[in-house]
Amino acid sequence: MSIKFDFNGLLDFNVGKNHGVSKKELQNYAKQAKAAYTHLSKLFANKETRVRLSLEWFNLPNQDKKLINEIQIFGSEIATKYENVIFLGIGGSYLGLKAAQDALLFPYYNEFAGVRKKRSRVYFEGNNLDPETLSVLLSNLNPKKTFIICISKSGETSETKAAFEITLNWLKKGVGKYYGRQVFAITDPKSGTLRKKVNEANSKDKLSFKSLPLLEGVGGRFSEFNMGLLHLAIIGIKLKDVLGGAAAMAKRCMKSDLKRNPAVMYALLHVILYKEKGMGVSVLMPFSEQLKSTADWYIQLLAESTGKKFERKVVFEKGIEKWVNGDNVLNIGRTPVSARGTNDLHSIQQNNIEGENNKVLTFIKVNKFKNDMVIPDTKDFLAGKKYSRLLSVAQEGTEWALTRENRPSCKITIPEINAYSWGELLFFFEMATTYEGELLNINAFNQPGVESYKNYMYYKLKKPGVKKEIAEEIEGNPVQKKRKFLL
């Protein structure tokens, strides 16, 4: 049974014509939706184009089965040999893995051996420059029983690079000469400082710094089914199940009948609400603690993909399609917010109900949980009721309260959280975000805005090779700090 998308709460008959989408508006945007589908269908069909435009993630559900099996076996070997595994990465190289771990494993996985079933504890670092977490982690782990996996395309991202150097030094001191046999890299197959480090270590010892490639044409936030596979194998998830769910969703999201295509409908409705009704905030609220990190993963996906300054201009060079910045400044893109029910019904929900009506909520409802609890006979209205029933009614109540105030919302229902349905869910959001980029006429696969703070850091920290124009821009445009405005 596949996940389902219920968009009744986005339509005008529920939340009024000023805040909901009408039949006429859907008809007015139908031509744009069809054009988006047609364009993407053409691009997805050609491997060279997919790679060139960073669309190769679309083909990840169809990876070589032999390779997938090898990753599955290798992950199990690591999980049974080492007590601890530390993953170093940031952005998609962290958020996708954390989302998978929280969704597909039992809660408190690291704390209880019975839950882990004799597999490694798994930790995530290299995703922040706060020194406290890494310091505490390394001081409490045994390096001889710890395996390190670094995920970075270039090897130059400051957060991950700093953590990697510190961790390597810790490992070298604790393990000795062959410490590199406890190091693995997922990086660019040809270039970058991390690839160079891998090649140098391999040349001295073939068992040191083994690696897997980050595939060409797959951006970080779309790469969970590439760089996240080894992590899934280590934590005991069957890769074929995750990829099977993704493949099934890919098929659904390429239906030519757009009324039966959930990704197109999700993107289309949200774009109409954004452009026509001023709904610029997107709140993703799973009613499941396990899916909160998946909501956090979606924050990066939507924000980096659709938050763009310039429109996209399609140009052709010798018949080859390329995307460049157009002349029009858009400063466009919905602002994503992650929340979870029922916890955040006691915080952000007050603003959702009575604050500015500029938000669209997407609920994720789980029909069946692996573990459920029944409240004992307390002699009140909760007696004998299952936790899952309370959670379901809370979601219904939230939807009802929003609708009463003409606040648009929609719902994604998952039969249960497992590898297959989670693969479906991630691929659905990737497809929906891609269609949204098409409808907004932007390049959803670059992130130039992310580079600004990196360039500033590189310049201030005296990294070699910083371009002259970047240095001049930084020196010529300081942030003004006036004493009278300091308290």
SEZADREN-818336 format. One record per residue: x, y, z of N, C-alpha, C in turn. Coordinates in steps of 0.02 Angstrom, whole numbers, plus 50000, padded with zeros to 5 digits. Layout:
<rs>
XYZXYZXYZ...
</rs>
This chain:
<rs>
500424994050000500005000050000500445006250000500335010849953500755016749946500515022449991500955027449998500755033450034500235037149993499805040950027499265044549994499315052050010499105056049962499115063349969498395065949967498185069050021497515071850028497575079550028497325082649974497385089949969496725093649974496225090450004495575093750013495645100350052496085100350101496155106350144496495112250111496715111350049497025116950012496535120349966495935117749961495465120149910494955125049940494675129149897494255134749920493615132549954493355126549938492735124549971492835122950045493465122250066493615121150137493855127450172494275131550139494585137150173494425143950141493965144050094493745150350064494175152450005493885156549962494225158449900494845162749911494885166349968495465170549980496075166650005495955160550028496505156650057496565149650027496115147749984496135141149954496155141549878496325136049847496375135749774495695133949744495505137549693494865136349660494965131949598494415129249573494435125249512494685129449453494485135749451494695140149397495455141349400495715142349459496435143449466496835137349444496585131449460496905125349437496905125049360496345126949331496295126949258496775132149227496845137849261497285143149235498025141049236498195136849284498895134649291499015127849257498505124949229498575118249200499095118049144499105123349103499585123549047500295123749073500425127649127501085127949156501295121149185500825117849218500965111349248501135106249194500765106449140500895101749085501575103149054501745109549047502395111449019502965109049065502875109749130503385107449178503485099949172502925096249168502965088949162503315087049097503125090149042503415088548977504165089948975504365095649002505065097549003505475092549044505245091049104505615086449147505635079349118505095077249088505085070549057505635070049004505715075248965506225075348914506925075248945507025079148997507685079449029507865072849064507375069949098507495063749134507675057949088507445058249026507525052648980508235052048952508655057148961509315057148932509845057448987510275052348991510775052049045511255057949043511495059748983511965065348977511655071749004511025072748988510675078749012510575078549087510395072649112510305071849184510935073749222511495071349199512135072649232512315080149227512245082949168512435089849156512025094749198511385093349208510935097949243510815095949316511205091149341511145088649410510475085249422510245081449374509615077749379509725070149384510345068049392510495060849391510195057349452510015061049505509695058049563509055054349544508745056349489508125053149467508245045749452508845043949433508995037049414509265032949472509345035849531509635032149588509245025949608508575025849603508225019649620508405013649576508725014949519508885009649471509625008049468509975008649524510685007349525510834999849517511464998449498511684991649486511574987149547511214981749538511034977349595511644974049626512144972749585512754969649612513104974449660513144980849641513454985949684513064986749748512404986949742511974987749801512084981949849512144975949823512264970049865512944970449900513454972949864514124973649893514124978749950513764984249941513704989349993513344986350054512824982450041512444979250096512894974750138513294970750105513744966050139514284969850178514584974850145515114978650177514854982350239514254985150234513954988650291513864983950350513634977950337513544972950391514204971050422514724970550382515384968950408515634974350457515534980650438515734986150482515324985950547514674984850539514224985150597514364979750648514614974050626514754968550673515474968650699515904972450666516614972550686516764978250735516414983850728516574989850768516004991650815516194993950875515684996150923515375002750903515775006950870515545013750853515715015450781515265019150750515395022050684515225029450687515705033650666515585040850664515545043050591514985046150573514895049050506515045056450510515465058750465515635065850461515355068750396514935073850402514635076850343514155082350363513985086550315513525092150328513035092750271512475096250282511965096850230511655090150216511575088450152511285082050135511685076150159512345077150168512785071850192512695070450266512285074350299512105073250368511345072350377510965077050348510245077050360509895070850334510105068350276509795062350249509925056350292510545055750318510735050150361510355050450427510325056350456509975057150520509235055650512508945057850456508245056350442508125048850438508575045350404508505038050397508565034650465509065036650503509175033350567508585034250614508325040250618507765041550664507125038250640507035037850574506415035050547506405027450549506955024350533506955017150520507225012850577507505015950628507735012250686507285013750746507325009450796506945010750856507245016750892506825020650927507085026250967507605023851017508055028251035508585026851084509045021251059509155021150995509555015850964510245015250995510595020751004511265020451031511295018451105510755019751141510765018751213510685011451235510325007451196510145000751220510394995351172510814990751198511104985451158510564980951128510034979751165509504975351140509164978151078509114984751074508824988051016509294987650956509944988250969510444988150915510564981250886510404976050924510514969150900511234967950880511694969950925512414968750917512734972550859512404977850836512694982050783513014988250815513374991950775513744997850799513275003350823513515007150872513215013650885513405018250827512965022850810513095027350754513025034650777513545038550763513565045550783513675049950722513455056250727513525061050673513905067150697514435068950661514825074850676515025078250610515405083650615515615087250555515055091350524514525092550562513965096350536513885103050571514375104850613514365111250648515065112850671515195119050686515855121050710515865122150786515355119850820515345119950893515825114550918516345116350956516845111450977516625106651031516085108051065515895104051123515715096851105515305095951052515035089251039515575084351018516005086350971516525081850948517025080351004517185085351044517655084451099517405079251149516775079851168516485075151216516435068151185516245067751122516185061251089516845057551087517365060751063518015057351055518325055551122518195059651173518485058151239518135052251273517575050051245517205044551276517165038251233517505038251175517505032351132518195029351130518225022951116518855019351108519045019451034519595022751016519775023150944519875016450911520105011550948520225004950919519575001350901519025003850928518375000650915517905005350875518215010250841517815015350807518005015750733517505016250690517595016850617517365023750596517745027050552517595033950531517395034050458516835037350442516615038050373516515045550359516905048150313516865055250295516505055950227516005060250225515625061350163515715068650143516055069750087516165076450063516375076049990516055079949947516235079749876516925082549864517065088349892517705091549880518215090249935517965089149996518405088550053518595095250082518295100650057518485107450077517985110950122517385108250130516895111450173517165111850244517185117850272517545119050334517315114550391516655113950401516395110150457516635102850456516565099750397516755092750391517505091750390517855096150355518585095650351518905096250419518685101050459518975102050526518865095850570518245093250568518095087250608518495081250585518585080650520518955075050492519685075150514519995081050512520695081550532520785079950606520335082450647520375081050719520265073550733519775070750698519615063650709520185059150684520485060950628521055056950603521635057050652521765062850680522315063450729522175059250791521545059450814521325055250871521405047850855521215045950795521245038950775521975036750768522385040950739523095039250729523445038150795523305042550843523615041850909523375035550945522745033850936522465028250973522545021450941522645021350874522675014950838523385013450813523735018650791524405017550766524465017450691524965014150665525165014350595524595012950547524175008150561523655006150514522965009150530522975015050559522345018450577521905019550516522215020350456521835021650396521365016050376521465010150402521025004550388520345005250423520305010150467519675011650501519375018150475519575020050414519335026250383519045024650315518475027650301518145026750236517905033550212517945034550146517735040950118517205039850064516715044250063516225044450008516315051349977516605051549917516825057949890516835057749813517045063249784517095063649712517575058249686517385054749633517805049249610518465051449577518525057849558519105059949520519505065549552519175070449582519525076449604519345078349676519695083549702519565086149768520095083949818520155087649874520665086149923520535079549959519905077749969519755071350002519935065549956519795066149892519995060949844520755060249842521105065949844521835065849845522095062149906521785063549964521985060250026521875052650022521305050849992521145043649983521665040349938521815043449883522295040449835522985039749865523205044749903523855044349934523895038649986523365037950025523355032650075523315025750042522915025149989522855018849952523525016649922523915021549898524555019849867525045016849916524975018449980525415015750032525135009350063524475008950067524155003150098523455002350066523354997250027522724996349990522124995450035522244993850098521684992850145521494999250182521885004550170521745010950203521325015550160520905019450192520505024650160520135021850098519765016450108519345014050053518795019150040518465018549982517995023849964517435021449918516915025549916516375024949867516295031749833516065031849771516005038249736515345041749748515375048449754514785052449748514655053249673514085051149651513955050749579513905057649547514155058149487514125064349450513405066149434513235072449442512555074649426512055073649482512305072049543511865071049601512075076149654511655081149666511805086149717511695083449787512005086649836511985084149905511295082849933510845087649925510185086949955509745081749920509955079549860509605074449823509975067749824510455066949870510925061349864510845055849916510305055949954510235050850006510275043749978510015042649918510025035949889510685034449854511175038849862511865037749840512315037449901512455043249931512925043449986512645040350050511985039550055511695036850116511645029350118511825025950064511725018650061512155014850111512785016850119513215013250166512955014050237512725019950254512425021050320511825016450331511385016050281510805011650286511015004450296511535002350260511774995450267512064994150337512424999050364512714998250430512184997550484511635001250477511115000950528510614995250515510744991250464510364985150453509744985850411509694991050370509114992050327509244988750259508754985350232508834982150167508784987550112509334988350076509364993650026508854992649971508714986449953508234985149899507544987549918507384987549982506724989850004506674997549998507195001050020507185008350014507155010549941507585007549900507605009349829506965007049793506675001549816506044999249787505485004249799505455007149859504955012249873505075018449831505705020449824505865026249783505675025049711505805019049685505645017449615504895017649603504525015049651503795015049644503525022149642503805026549685503585033449686503795037049622504385035449596504605038549533504105037149478503855031049476503355029149426502705033149434502485033949496501865037749509501955045049490502545047649503502655054849492502835056549420502835051549376502935052849305502315051149264501745050749296501115049549261500935055649218500745054449157500565059949113499895063049131499455059149163498825061849189498985065449254499045072049251499295075849307498845075449369498215073849358497755073149415497905066949456498305062349426498495056249461499235056349480499545062149472500255062949486500335066949550500485063649607500485067249672501005072749677501585071749646502115076949651501915083249613501625082449554501395088249516500855091949554500375088249581499825091449617500075095049679500535092049715500805095149776501155101749757501585101449706501945107449685501475112849658501015110749615500555115449584500135119249635499835115549681499405118649731499805123449776500405121549795500805125849838501055132049801501205131349737501415137149698500835142049689500235139449677499655143949671499535147549737499565143849792499455146949857499985152149872500595150949850501145155549861501075161849818500965160949754500965166549708500305170449709499745167049720499095170249716498795172149784499005168649837498705169749903499195172149955499835172849937500335175249984500545170250037500455163750024500635158550072501375156750062501815160650095502525159950084502885155450133502535152750183502845148450233502565141450227503015136650224502825129550219503005125950283502515123550320502635119950382502525112550370503045108550380502975101250375502935098450445502375095450462502245093050530502055085650530502545081250536502385074150543502105072750613501595068750617501335066550681501685059950698502325060650709502765054950725503435057650746503655055650804504315057750828504865055250781504765049350753505265046350709505375050250644504885054150624504935057750560505125065050567505285067250628505485074250638506125075850600506615071250600507235072450563507115072350487506605068650466506435068850395506165075750376505785078750422505555085650411506145090450409506655089350451507255093550449507625092750382507635086650356507945085450291507575089350237506915089650242506515093250192506645100750193506835103350252506995110450258507545112250209508085108350209508635109650162508405108750090508035103450077507815101950009507435107849979506935110350015506525115749988506885122349988507245123850042507565130450048508115131349997508565126449990509115127149943508875126549870508345122749860508125121649791507725127449763507295130449804506835135549777506975142649801507405143549849507575150349871508095153349825507875156849772508335159149721508245166549705508795169749688508785176949671508575178049598508825173949552508715175049481508255169849450507905171949399507525167249359508015162849320507775157149297508175152749256508085154449182508635154549147508605155549075508875149249041508475146348998508675140348962509005142448896509625140248887509985141748825510225135248794510365135448730510615129448696511275131148662511755126848674512405127448641512535120948602512535121548536512615115648492512085110448508511485112748521510925108348534510885105648604511345107648647511365105148716511045110348763510565108148803510225112648849510665114348909510695120748924511055123148983510615128249019510745129049085510375133849125510845139249150510645145549140511035151249165510565156049200510835160749237510425165849269510135170649217509495171849223509175176849179509285183849207508995188749173509075195749194508605197649251508045194149257507535195949307507735193649377507715198249423507835196649494507165194749525507125188649551506495186149579506485186349655507055184549687507065183649760506445179649781506425173549759505825169449765505955163249807505425160149829505475153749864505115153749930504735148449943504375147750006504875146250063504705148350122505125147250181504895141050218505305135750222505095129650256505215129850331504765126750368504805126150441504645118950459505065115850501504905109050523504605109250593504125104950603503795104450668503585097150677503295095550733503035088750742502435088850788501965084450773501395083650817501525077650863501315078050926500915083450953501325088750990501965087650995502395092051035502285099351017502335100950951502315107950930501615110850925501115106950941500435109750946500385114251007500875113651051500895117951111501385123751103501575125151040502025130851028501845134250962502095131750907501995135050842501265135050821500855130450848500165130050826499765136250843499945139650897499605145850914499675150950857500275151350829500395155950773500055153450710500055146850700499715144050642498975145750640498665145750699497945146750703497755154150704498135158250741497925165150751498425170350725499005168150703499495172850676499325174550604499815177450569499705179350500499525173250458499025174050415498805168450374499225168150310499845165950320500325165550264500675158750261500375153850292500685147250299500245141750270500585136650244500245130550223500555124750262500145120850296500395115250334500315108750296500835104650298500795097850272500885093150331500365089250345500415084150397500655077650367501025073750406501175066850388500875062450443500415058250422500065053950469500275046750458500415043150512500605036150509500015031950533499805027250491499225023150509499375017750561499975014750556500135009150600500845009950628500905009150693501555009650726501805002650746502465001850747502744995350766502574993650839502574998750880502404997750951501835002550969501355000151005500815004351027500715003151102500375007651134500255007051206499535008651221499265005251270498575006251292498585009451361498215014751369498185018151433497765013951482498015012851542497655008651590496995011751612496625008051651495965010351674496045015851726496055022051700496145027851743495475030951764494925027751744494255030051761494085036851730494445038751675494265044851641494235043551565494165048751526494035047951454494615044751415495225044751444495795041651411495845034151422495485031651471495555024651491495425019851433495895015151424495815009851374495975011851302496165018051293496285020351224497035019551206497155017951142497845017151118498165024051106498825024151116499195030251100499095032251027499095027450983499015028950911498345032250897497835030350935497175033350928497195040750949497535042051005497595048951028497955053250977498495050550949498885054150900498475055650837498085050750816497665051650756497135056950767496825056850824496305061850839496615068850846497225069150873497565075550878497695078550809497905074250762498015076650694497365079050662496835075150671496175077050645495955083750675496065084450740495875090650774496265096650749496905095550736497325100950709497075103150641496925098250599496665099650532496005103350535495565101150580494915104250588494985111550612495425112550662495505119250690495785124050637496245121750596496515125950543495975127650491495595122650472495075123750422494545128750447494375128350511493885132950540494115140150535494785141150536495055147950531495285149650460495055145550412495235146550341495995146350330496315141550363497045140550356497165134150315497495134650258497575128850214498055123550243497885117250233498305111750254498175105750209498655101150207498575094950170498885089350210498785083150188499005077450228499305071950184499865069450206500175063550175500105057850225499805052450203499695046750247500155040950228500505038250278500955032550269500645026550303500595020850269500305014850301500675013150366501345012950363501775012150422502475014350402502885016050451503565018250436504015012150427504225011050366504705005750352505155008050295505625004050276506115005950225505775007750159505275003950139504935005050076504555011650076504155012750127503745018850129504175025050139504725024350176505165030050185505515031850120505705026850081505975028050014505475031649970504845029449974504315032849938504265040249958504265041450023504155048250049504705052950026505335050950032505885055250012505855056749937505725051649897505715052849825505115057149805504565056549840503985060949828504185068249838504515069749894504705076649906505225079149856505685074749836506175076749785505835078449719505355074349700504995075649638504565081849643504215082649698503785088549707504195094949706504775094849738505205100749739505475102349669505615097149631505855098049562505315101249519504695098749525504145101749488504025109049510504115110349574504025117249599504535121849567505155119549561505675123449528505485125049456505205120049422504985121249353504435126449350503955125949395503395130649394503615137749412504135138349452504395144949470504915147549419505105143249373505615144749322506275146849354506525142549397507175143549430507595137249422508235137849436508675132049438508645129149509508315123549516508215120549583508815116349605509355116249566509895111649581510575114949594510565121549603511175124849626511025128349692511535131249724511435134649787511965140149796511965145049751512475150249754512465154249819511885154849849511835158749911512215155649969512335149149966512695145650019513435147350018513685149449960514395150449952514645156849986514205161649999514425168150025514805167550091514505164050139514835163550204515475159450199515475154350154516075150350144516645154650118516495158850068517015163150040517295167950092516855170450135517085174950188517555171250235517365165150255517795161250299518465159750266518445157550203519065155850168519535161950166519255167850154519665173850150519955175550219519535175550270519755177550337520245172350367520165166050348520605160850374521215159750329521275164050278521855164050233521945157550194521405155050169521445149150126521755151250059522245147550035522545149149970522035148749913522115153049864521715152549804521065156449804520935160549856520325164649856520385169849801519875170249759519895174849702519955182149724520305185949684520425192949699519775196849707519285195449662518655199149665518255197649729518335191549755518005189849818518325193649876518985193749876519345197349929519165204849927519135207649868518975214749861518255216149884517795211649869517105212649890517045212449966517395207849997517365207250070517675213450103518265215450079518595221250109518215227650095517885228050038517555234250019516855235050046516595229850077515895230050101515835227150171516165230250220516115227650289515425228850319515235224650366514625225850404514765231650451514345236850449514455242850490514255241550562514705243250608514585242550680514685249350713514145252650731514185259150763514095258450839514545261650877514555260750948513885262450981513535267650956512915269750988512365264550982512455259750938511955254450931512175247950965512665248451009512875242751049512685243951122512335239451152512105240251221512495235651267
</rs>
